[in-house]
Amino acid sequence: MPPSRDRRPSRPPLPRDVKVLVAAAFVIAIGFGIIAPLLPQYASSFNASATAVAAVVSAFGLTRLLFAPLSGRLTNRLGETPVYMTGVLIVAASMFLIAFAQTFEQLLLFRALGGVGSTLFTVSAMAFLAAKSPPTMRGRVSGAYASAFLIGNIVGPIVGSALAVFGFRAPFLIYGTSLVIAAGMVFVLLRDTRRADRGTDDPRPTMPLKEAFGLPSYRAALASFFANGWATFGVRNSVMPLFAGTAFAGTALLGWPVDGAFMAGLALSVFALGNVVAVTFSSRLSDVHGRKPLILTGLLTMAATTGVIGWMQSPLLFLVACLLSGAGTGVLNAPQQAAIADLVGQGRKAGPVMSAAQMSADLGAIAGPLLAGLVVDHAGYGWAFVLTGGVILLGALAWTRAPETNVPVAPGGPRTGSLPTIIPPDVTPAPRDHF
């Protein structure tokens, strides 16, 4: 009997188009990581209160929320890559304007403008990845895209803190330049995809939002997106740098004195480090074992560690809590993104469904900094982080009642993500490309 030709490659390559978007995400993330620890301090330099500083972060989220429905419609009508490049360039323009802001009101306005571009490229990227992700590697694709942002965010905050000696404005110019480079990469490397989109009408139907809202797993994903937006994109980028910069300024870390700017950058980098380490295994595990167990594990880890961060008095224990919170976020991110891709599939346009998910995260990113900032002003940092941990727990509660999305293809059989690749006879496998 001839040997079976059924083989399961240990690690099939990602599609080339996905690799291009991952590389662009990495370039963007380095720039974002540079400004993340500096933006709250830059806003504070205009004599703004903690609540006003949080409003800068929330203004970005507010415009993302307001323009998310438009971004979904534009993505379906014009195609993913043109909308992606337009969004990236709008954010670049906002960074250049922020660098030369003269008043707090200007800073708030220019940061809000960046939110318009951000939702354009975020929603179009989510739809692009859903369309280009083979069913057997949806988790891996989501994990690769998330890892690109996270690796950049590990290095970026430390570099940004070091650049603070040149003033607050230089890092924003650097970030704007990195965004222009990212848009150029997509323009050049995805030109064939862009031309194909222009030359033919996309025959894929659009998944109706009403259908998506009728699925319990989609509603649970909206809840976890909201909690993640509140904690990761809101509180982490506004309240946590302020807490690190004030609570541990002038203290010693392993015998070395540290200042507020360095601790703020280090906290964000440690968070990103835990995040990227967790993403590397959670994305693949979710393809084989399902999304729900990892989503719940990530949410519960985030809730437990976030709730205690504001009570830390030791800089070392504070960084450990940041590391574990980042790991919980990494366990969550790729599986919850892949869960939505499971529901949409490759055969339908995902613009409205993805924009609604992004709106949920943006709503959390708006409410989180504002409410946490109010709590800081009236009750202190500790209770602000306790509130954030409670919101994350609500996201976990939503998923306890939701069904798995990466289900076995037959009762008792393998899940979509664990199916073997079958190579027909007399067909030579294509060589793997390297990116």
C-alpha atoms as one frame of an Amber mdcrd trajectory, in Angstrom:
protein
   0.000   0.000   0.000   1.542   3.365  -0.984   2.175   5.793   1.826  -0.544
   8.326   2.495  -0.080  11.655   0.861  -2.121  13.407   3.555   0.211  15.699
   5.334  -0.223  18.439   7.863   2.548  21.025   7.593   3.732  22.124  10.975
   3.629  25.749   9.933   2.186  26.690   6.529   3.171  30.180   5.381   0.941
  33.173   5.782  -0.479  34.630   2.555   1.755  37.292   1.015  -0.880  40.039
   1.248  -1.210  39.358   4.977   2.559  39.652   5.401   2.549  43.075   3.766
  -0.126  44.357   6.131   1.732  42.868   9.099   4.926  44.680   8.065   3.044
  47.967   7.706   1.506  47.431  11.149   4.983  47.002  12.622   6.165  50.327
  11.180   3.055  52.068  12.505   3.439  50.464  15.928   6.975  51.693  16.452
   5.812  55.265  15.912   2.741  54.833  18.101   4.865  53.314  20.841   7.116
  56.369  20.749   4.291  58.825  21.446   2.181  56.664  23.801   4.030  57.483
  27.057   4.535  61.127  26.044   1.038  62.157  24.949  -0.434  62.417  28.488
   2.615  64.356  29.672   2.506  66.561  26.577  -1.150  67.335  27.343  -0.227
  68.032  30.975   2.322  70.604  29.778  -0.669  72.769  28.742  -1.668  72.904
  32.462  -4.427  70.330  31.955  -6.016  68.319  34.786  -6.116  64.517  34.869
  -9.628  64.613  33.443  -8.570  66.965  30.635  -5.573  64.750  29.831  -7.920
  61.771  29.629 -10.130  63.818  27.286  -7.281  63.896  24.732  -7.335  60.106
  24.598 -11.137  60.042  24.586 -11.366  62.597  21.757  -9.388  60.210  19.578
 -11.770  57.403  20.477 -14.847  59.599  19.988 -14.050  60.440  16.373 -13.200
  56.791  15.725 -16.613  55.886  17.109 -18.475  58.498  15.068 -16.750  57.654
  11.792 -16.710  53.850  12.197 -20.010  53.305  10.309 -18.706  55.414   7.424
 -15.436  53.475   7.385 -17.355  50.199   7.056 -19.388  51.500   4.124 -16.335
  52.983   2.392 -14.422  49.738   2.826 -17.195  47.778   1.106 -17.577  50.346
  -1.684 -13.957  51.345  -2.456 -12.022  48.294  -1.318  -9.836  47.619   1.694
  -6.447  48.896   0.481  -7.480  52.391  -0.748  -9.357  53.062   2.500  -6.409
  51.742   4.516  -3.897  54.079   2.849  -6.201  57.090   3.159  -6.670  56.464
   6.864  -2.954  56.084   7.541  -2.163  59.349   5.754  -4.860  61.227   7.700
  -3.302  60.054  10.970   0.120  61.141   9.660  -1.210  64.635   8.980  -2.676
  64.816  12.498   0.706  63.894  14.019   2.472  66.682  12.146  -0.187  69.135
  13.325   0.075  67.945  16.948   3.807  68.531  16.864   3.138  72.249  16.282
   0.071  72.680  18.506   0.163  75.949  20.465  -2.827  75.461  22.782  -4.587
  72.601  24.543  -7.634  73.163  22.327  -5.503  72.692  19.204  -3.993  69.525
  20.642  -7.484  68.176  21.352  -8.701  69.024  17.827  -5.687  67.525  16.042
  -5.838  64.347  18.118  -9.527  64.014  17.245  -8.629  64.328  13.542  -6.274
  61.392  13.970  -9.210  59.308  15.159 -10.927  59.751  11.778  -7.964  58.268
   9.951  -7.439  55.605  12.574 -10.902  54.111  12.186 -10.514  54.093   8.394
  -7.333  52.044   8.430  -8.341  49.868  11.399 -11.706  48.732  10.005 -10.318
  48.230   6.495  -7.403  46.201   7.909  -9.788  43.972   9.904 -11.909  43.376
   6.806  -8.820  42.747   4.667  -7.460  40.152   7.104 -10.829  38.385   7.365
 -10.977  38.109   3.565  -7.383  36.923   3.174  -7.235  34.502   6.131  -7.617
  30.795   5.282 -10.015  29.137   7.765  -7.241  26.939   9.158  -5.086  29.888
  10.233  -7.460  32.665  11.256  -5.987  32.712  14.737  -2.435  32.799  13.392
  -3.227  35.683  11.054  -4.849  37.688  13.851  -1.916  36.856  16.100   0.679
  37.883  13.521  -1.041  41.238  12.968  -1.354  41.847  16.707   2.263  40.795
  17.295   3.502  43.350  14.777   1.879  46.119  16.797   3.071  44.678  20.072
   6.713  44.228  19.111   6.781  47.818  17.927   5.177  48.893  21.188   7.904
  47.160  23.206  10.649  49.271  21.684   8.651  52.424  20.979   7.851  53.606
  24.528  11.471  53.315  25.662  12.652  55.203  22.578   9.929  57.796  23.108
  10.949  58.320  26.730  14.561  58.774  25.628  13.485  61.281  22.957  11.716
  63.355  25.612  15.020  65.149  26.248  14.573  66.773  22.816  11.142  68.065
  23.794   7.645  66.677  23.356   7.241  67.691  19.717   9.971  65.647  17.998
   8.416  62.211  18.677   5.197  63.239  16.932   7.146  64.217  13.825   8.823
  60.809  13.888   5.486  59.022  14.221   4.021  60.999  11.321   6.962  59.999
   9.160   6.559  56.313  10.045   2.905  56.486   8.994   3.842  57.898   5.596
   6.328  55.029   5.180   3.641  52.468   6.089   1.211  53.908   3.528   3.960
  53.792   0.905   4.637  50.120   1.665   1.003  49.195   1.108   0.807  51.311
  -2.055   3.819  49.598  -3.627   3.616  46.032  -2.321  -0.158  45.587  -2.692
  -0.466  47.312  -6.060  -1.557  44.077  -7.795  -4.329  43.552  -5.246  -5.420
  47.166  -5.621  -5.509  46.917  -9.443  -7.496  43.692  -9.278 -10.048  45.366
  -7.028 -10.428  48.201  -9.522 -10.715  45.875 -12.517 -13.519  43.634 -11.251
 -16.625  44.028  -9.168 -16.378  42.217  -5.867 -19.073  39.512  -6.033 -19.075
  38.802  -2.306 -22.328  39.626  -0.485 -22.238  41.733   2.665 -22.995  40.088
   6.006 -25.966  42.032   7.446 -25.456  43.567  10.869 -28.869  42.227  11.910
 -27.625  38.694  11.305 -24.454  39.338  13.290 -26.337  40.854  16.240 -28.493
  37.744  16.324 -25.436  35.584  17.126 -24.618  35.272  20.866 -20.894  34.930
  20.140 -20.881  38.202  18.210 -22.646  39.981  21.071 -20.104  38.507  23.500
 -17.296  39.706  21.222 -18.765  43.227  21.328 -18.683  43.067  25.146 -15.052
  41.909  25.247 -14.067  44.487  22.616 -15.652  47.154  24.828 -13.793  45.925
  27.923 -10.511  45.689  26.030 -11.005  49.175  24.589 -11.697  50.557  28.068
  -8.642  48.921  29.653  -6.049  48.605  26.905  -6.688  51.505  24.557  -8.139
  53.884  27.112  -6.899  53.532  30.674  -3.522  52.015  29.740  -2.672  54.936
  27.449  -3.986  57.724  29.678  -4.175  56.845  33.376  -1.400  54.273  33.691
   1.408  56.531  32.390   0.271  59.275  34.782   0.213  56.811  37.693   3.656
  55.432  36.831   5.061  58.909  36.337   3.815  60.234  39.685   3.764  57.231
  42.030   7.293  56.014  41.301   9.156  59.201  40.396  12.329  59.423  42.452
  12.181  55.767  43.552  14.715  53.026  42.863  14.236  49.992  40.652  16.679
  47.207  41.531  18.944  49.815  43.068  18.785  52.215  40.131  17.000  55.579
  40.511  14.219  56.178  37.993  12.240  59.227  36.907   8.585  59.512  35.992
   9.007  59.545  32.186  11.198  56.445  32.256   8.767  54.501  34.463   5.848
  55.450  32.227   7.659  54.190  29.137   8.940  51.076  30.897   5.441  50.179
  32.134   4.031  50.323  28.599   6.943  48.300  27.222   6.596  45.611  29.901
   2.855  45.435  29.194   3.595  45.007  25.478   6.228  42.354  26.226   3.737
  40.219  28.144   1.241  40.809  25.373   3.454  39.663  22.515   4.701  36.572
  24.358   1.103  35.473  25.008  -0.033  36.202  21.439   2.587  33.855  19.993
   0.923  30.797  21.524  -2.700  31.871  22.079  -3.322  32.573  18.386  -2.286
  29.040  17.354  -3.965  27.360  20.297  -7.247  29.029  19.371  -7.019  27.536
  15.870  -6.752  24.025  17.322  -8.622  24.120  20.634 -11.179  26.875  20.107
 -11.490  30.596  20.836 -13.671  30.685  23.958 -11.300  29.069  26.521  -8.518
  31.486  25.631 -10.815  34.520  25.555 -12.062  33.729  29.066  -8.540  33.068
  30.347  -7.334  36.379  28.954 -10.224  38.399  30.359  -9.950  36.890  33.851
  -6.180  37.452  33.930  -6.630  41.052  32.820  -9.313  41.702  35.435  -7.296
  40.285  38.330  -4.043  42.076  37.514  -5.547  45.392  36.409  -7.592  45.665
  39.583  -4.485  45.723  41.788  -2.160  47.900  39.698  -3.261  51.164  41.310
  -2.461  49.903  44.812   1.147  48.962  44.051   3.822  50.762  46.054   6.827
  48.813  44.795   7.965  49.680  41.245   9.053  46.071  40.714   5.659  44.638
  41.721   3.968  47.285  39.592   5.949  46.127  36.550   5.131  42.478  37.303
   1.423  43.372  37.376   1.824  45.219  34.047   3.556  42.170  32.552   0.772
  39.792  33.647  -1.944  42.204  32.519  -0.260  42.436  29.129  -0.117  38.630
  28.943  -3.846  38.420  29.644  -4.521  40.933  26.892  -2.343  38.913  24.512
  -4.268  35.728  25.293  -7.520  37.572  24.509  -6.752  39.633  21.416  -6.146
  37.146  18.594  -8.921  34.684  19.573 -11.598  37.377  19.860 -10.593  38.821
  16.485 -10.559  35.350  14.931 -13.981  34.609  16.459 -15.544  37.407  14.402
 -13.738  36.164  11.287 -15.221  32.705  11.996 -18.710  34.198  12.001 -18.205
  36.215   8.802 -16.142  33.720   6.786 -14.148  34.465   3.631 -17.137  34.544
   1.308 -18.758  37.759   2.587 -17.793  41.400   2.935 -17.111  42.300   6.548
 -17.134  46.111   6.589 -20.249  46.776   8.722 -19.608  43.838  11.073 -16.006
  44.885  11.667 -16.907  48.549  12.076 -19.494  47.684  14.747 -16.876  45.681
  16.654 -14.461  48.579  16.370 -17.152  50.969  17.580 -17.592  48.845  20.684
 -13.869  49.051  21.429 -13.857  52.783  20.751 -16.809  53.320  23.072 -14.795
  51.648  25.811 -11.740  53.725  24.917 -13.851  56.886  25.300 -15.653  55.994
  28.512 -12.660  54.389  30.213 -10.281  57.362  30.388 -13.055  59.828  31.243
 -14.607  57.818  34.064 -11.258  56.564  35.348  -9.924  60.131  35.247 -12.873
  61.330  37.313 -12.247  58.560  39.832  -8.563  59.526  40.025  -9.448  63.157
  40.708 -11.912  62.243  43.486 -10.802  58.896  44.963  -7.287  58.118  43.711
  -5.630  55.794  41.243  -6.383  52.580  43.138 -10.157  52.788  42.719  -9.793
  53.807  39.056  -8.030  50.524  38.321 -10.546  48.575  40.424 -13.325  50.038
  38.251 -11.442  48.968  35.136 -11.030  45.432  36.452 -14.782  45.260  37.072
 -15.560  46.277  33.493 -13.279  43.499  32.222 -15.127  40.992  34.419 -18.386
  41.984  32.717 -16.803  41.074  29.388 -15.848  37.665  30.772 -19.402  37.150
  32.019 -20.757  37.748  28.502 -18.510  35.026  27.075 -19.512  32.416  29.665
 -22.916  32.146  27.936 -21.661  32.380  24.329 -21.018  29.323  22.115 -17.664
  28.466  20.567 -17.103  29.822  17.039 -14.279  27.499  15.903 -16.428  24.372
  16.117 -15.632  20.808  14.980 -16.498  20.255  11.317 -18.310  17.064  12.391
 -19.392  15.815  15.817 -16.279  14.616  17.598 -14.102  15.598  14.651 -11.284
  18.151  14.293 -11.900  21.879  14.354 -11.400  23.962  11.244  -8.062  25.154
  12.552  -6.727  21.628  13.063  -7.652  20.173   9.670  -4.716  18.638   7.793
  -3.602  19.969   4.432  -4.224  17.346   1.726  -1.779  17.372  -1.179  -3.281
  15.621  -4.243  -1.173  13.078  -6.148   1.175  14.411  -8.845   0.997  17.923
  -7.433   4.252  19.410  -6.248   3.859  21.752  -3.292   4.682  25.362  -4.080
   7.881  26.564  -2.418   7.354  28.580   0.721   8.078  32.239   0.404   9.900
  34.128   3.080   9.060  37.637   4.105
